[in-house]
Amino acid sequence: MVCTVGYLYQKGVLQPAELVAGSSGLDNLVSWLHVVEIFDDLSLFHGQEIVFTTAFDVRDDPWQQAELVRELAGRGVSALVIKKGYYLYTISPQMKEAADRHSLPLFSVSLDTDLMALTRSVSRCLLEQQLQRDMASNFLSQLLEGDLAEPVTVAQRVRSLGIPTGIFYFILQVDLGNVKAFLQSSPHSEEIEMARLQSRIAELVQTVFPEHRYPVPLWYRGDNFVLLVPCTDENEETPLTLAEALRQKMEASLVPITATVGMSSCFKNLLEASRYLKEASLAIEIIRRIKEGDQVTPPFPVTALFYSSEHSRWRRSP
C-alpha cells in the first residue's frame, strides 16, 4: 500500500481537517510532511509533501494565497493544510479556485486543533506504510534468492503480509527502458527522482490491482522490478489482462520510460518461486531477441508468456 492524500483522509489520519477544495488531487502521493510559515524558497520542496501552515506569509492578499497554491502544486506538493484563526479566518475563494484548478487538496483546521498531534498521526501512518512496503520487498527478495527454505517460515512470513497460503501466484518482471532520461529530466537529484519513481511505480501497481483481494509484494532491482501477484485460480486471462494494464499505465504515466513485461505461469508452492522468476526473465529475453531480429526456437518452455510494447499482442513461445 502506498500513501495518498485520499488514503490518509479516508482513514481519518487527517482528522479533524476539513477538505475545502482540490478534491481531484486526492490521489497525490505522500512521502513526508512539513510545517512552514515563510515560503521564501520553494525550491526546498521536493514533491509528495503535505504542508501545514497558518498562512502567515500570505495573510493579507487573496491573490498571493492563490499564487502560493499554484507554486506549491508546481513543486509537486501533495496537499496544503491551513490552520485558521491566527492569520486567516476564512479560506478565500481565490485560494479554493486555485486548489481546484491545480488539483492540490486544500484542508482547513480550526484554531483549537493540536497541530503537533496531527502531524504525529500523519508521520506515524507514513512510517507504518513504508515499513510494510519494506517488509514485503524484503520477503520477496529473500524468497526469490533462495534464502527462505523452510515451508513453515515462508507461510508465517506470507501471513504476516496479509497474504494467505494455498492460493495461486504468478511472477511479473518489468524491465524499464529510458530510466536515465527520465531521471535527468527533473531539476532534482537522481537519488530523489529514483525514490519518487519507485513511489510512482508502487502507486501504479496499486491502481492496477485496486480490487485485488491480497497485497502485491514488489521488489526493485535497479532498472527492473518484480511482483509476486496472488490470484484465485489458474485462469491465464486475468494475469494477462493485469500485466498489460500495468504496462500501459506505466508507459502513459512515466514518459519517456518504456516497460517490457515478462510473466510466469501460475504456481502454488512459494518455495518454487525462484524457478518461476526464471520463466518471467526468459520471457524478457525472448522479447529482446525478437527485437534484435533473432529467430526464437525451442527449448523455450510453452509456459513462457511475454509482451513487447513494440508488438501488438501477447505471444506464447513455441
Backbone hydrogen bonds, N-H to C=O, Kabsch-Sander energy under -0.5 kcal/mol:
donor,donor_aa,acceptor,acceptor_aa,energy
5,V,28,N,-2.1
6,G,26,L,-3.5
8,L,4,T,-2.2
9,Y,5,V,-2.4
10,Q,6,G,-3.1
11,K,7,Y,-2.1
12,G,9,Y,-1.2
13,V,8,L,-1.8
14,L,8,L,-1.1
15,Q,12,G,-1.1
17,A,14,L,-2.9
18,E,108,S,-2.6
20,V,18,E,-0.6
20,V,106,L,-2.9
21,A,106,L,-1.3
25,G,22,G,-2.0
26,L,23,S,-1.5
28,N,25,G,-2.2
30,V,3,C,-2.4
31,S,48,Q,-3.6
32,W,48,Q,-1.5
34,H,50,I,-2.5
36,V,34,H,-0.6
36,V,52,F,-2.7
39,F,37,E,-0.6
40,D,38,I,-1.1
44,L,41,D,-1.4
45,F,42,L,-1.6
48,Q,76,G,-3.1
50,I,32,W,-1.9
51,V,49,E,-0.5
51,V,79,A,-2.6
52,F,34,H,-3.1
52,F,50,I,-0.5
53,T,81,V,-2.3
57,D,37,E,-1.0
58,V,55,A,-1.2
59,R,56,F,-1.2
61,D,58,V,-0.8
65,Q,61,D,-1.9
66,A,62,P,-2.0
67,E,63,W,-2.2
68,L,64,Q,-2.4
69,V,65,Q,-1.9
70,R,66,A,-2.2
71,E,67,E,-2.6
72,L,68,L,-2.7
73,A,69,V,-2.4
74,G,70,R,-2.1
75,R,71,E,-1.3
76,G,73,A,-1.5
77,V,72,L,-2.4
78,S,49,E,-2.7
79,A,49,E,-1.3
80,L,105,P,-2.6
81,V,51,V,-3.4
82,I,80,L,-0.5
82,I,107,F,-2.6
83,K,53,T,-2.7
84,K,82,I,-0.8
84,K,109,V,-2.7
85,G,88,L,-3.5
86,Y,83,K,-0.6
92,S,90,T,-0.6
96,K,92,S,-2.2
97,E,93,P,-2.8
98,A,94,Q,-2.1
99,A,95,M,-2.2
100,D,96,K,-2.4
101,R,97,E,-2.4
102,H,98,A,-2.3
103,S,100,D,-0.7
104,L,99,A,-2.1
106,L,21,A,-3.0
107,F,80,L,-3.1
107,F,105,P,-0.5
108,S,18,E,-2.0
109,V,82,I,-2.5
113,T,110,S,-1.7
115,L,113,T,-1.3
118,L,114,D,-2.0
119,T,115,L,-2.6
120,R,116,M,-2.1
121,S,117,A,-2.1
122,V,118,L,-2.1
123,S,119,T,-2.7
124,R,120,R,-2.7
125,C,121,S,-1.9
126,L,122,V,-2.5
127,L,123,S,-2.4
128,E,124,R,-2.4
129,Q,125,C,-2.3
130,Q,126,L,-2.3
131,L,127,L,-2.4
132,Q,128,E,-2.2
133,R,129,Q,-2.2
134,D,130,Q,-2.6
135,M,131,L,-2.5
136,A,132,Q,-2.1
137,S,133,R,-2.5
138,N,134,D,-2.8
139,F,135,M,-2.4
140,L,136,A,-2.3
141,S,137,S,-2.5
142,Q,138,N,-2.3
143,L,139,F,-2.5
144,L,140,L,-2.5
145,E,141,S,-1.6
146,G,143,L,-0.9
147,D,142,Q,-2.6
148,L,142,Q,-0.8
149,A,147,D,-0.6
154,V,150,E,-2.3
155,A,151,P,-2.5
156,Q,152,V,-2.3
157,R,153,T,-2.4
158,V,154,V,-2.7
159,R,155,A,-2.4
160,S,156,Q,-2.0
161,L,157,R,-0.9
161,L,158,V,-0.9
162,G,159,R,-1.6
163,I,158,V,-2.2
168,F,231,C,-1.4
169,Y,267,F,-2.4
170,F,229,V,-1.7
172,L,227,L,-2.0
173,Q,262,G,-2.9
174,V,225,F,-2.8
175,D,173,Q,-0.5
175,D,260,T,-2.7
176,L,223,D,-3.0
177,G,258,T,-2.6
182,F,178,N,-1.8
183,L,179,V,-2.6
184,Q,180,K,-2.3
185,S,181,A,-0.8
185,S,182,F,-0.7
186,S,183,L,-1.1
193,E,189,S,-2.5
194,M,190,E,-2.6
195,A,191,E,-1.8
196,R,192,I,-2.2
197,L,193,E,-2.7
198,Q,194,M,-2.5
199,S,195,A,-2.0
200,R,196,R,-2.5
201,I,197,L,-2.6
202,A,198,Q,-2.3
203,E,199,S,-2.1
204,L,200,R,-2.5
205,V,201,I,-2.7
206,Q,202,A,-2.0
207,T,203,E,-2.2
208,V,204,L,-2.0
209,F,205,V,-1.5
212,H,209,F,-1.1
219,W,226,V,-2.5
221,R,224,N,-3.3
224,N,221,R,-0.7
225,F,174,V,-1.8
226,V,219,W,-2.5
227,L,172,L,-2.7
228,L,217,P,-1.9
229,V,170,F,-2.8
229,V,227,L,-0.7
231,C,168,F,-3.0
240,L,236,E,-2.4
241,T,237,E,-2.6
242,L,238,T,-2.5
243,A,239,P,-2.7
244,E,240,L,-2.4
245,A,241,T,-2.3
246,L,242,L,-2.3
247,R,243,A,-2.2
248,Q,244,E,-2.5
249,K,245,A,-2.3
250,M,246,L,-2.3
251,E,247,R,-2.3
252,A,248,Q,-1.9
253,S,249,K,-1.9
254,L,250,M,-2.2
257,I,254,L,-2.9
258,T,177,G,-1.5
260,T,175,D,-2.3
261,V,307,Y,-0.8
262,G,173,Q,-3.0
263,M,305,L,-1.8
264,S,171,I,-2.4
267,F,169,Y,-2.4
270,L,268,K,-0.9
272,E,269,N,-2.0
273,A,270,L,-2.0
275,R,272,E,-0.8
276,Y,272,E,-1.3
277,L,273,A,-1.9
278,K,274,S,-1.4
279,E,275,R,-1.1
280,A,276,Y,-1.9
281,S,277,L,-2.7
282,L,278,K,-2.6
283,A,279,E,-2.0
284,I,280,A,-1.6
285,E,281,S,-2.0
286,I,282,L,-2.3
287,I,283,A,-2.0
288,R,284,I,-2.3
289,R,285,E,-2.3
290,I,286,I,-2.4
291,K,287,I,-2.6
292,E,288,R,-1.6
293,G,290,I,-1.5
294,D,289,R,-2.8
297,T,295,Q,-0.7
304,A,301,P,-1.6
305,L,263,M,-1.3
305,L,303,T,-0.7
306,F,315,R,-1.5
307,Y,261,V,-1.6
311,H,308,S,-2.0
315,R,306,F,-1.6
317,S,304,A,-1.8
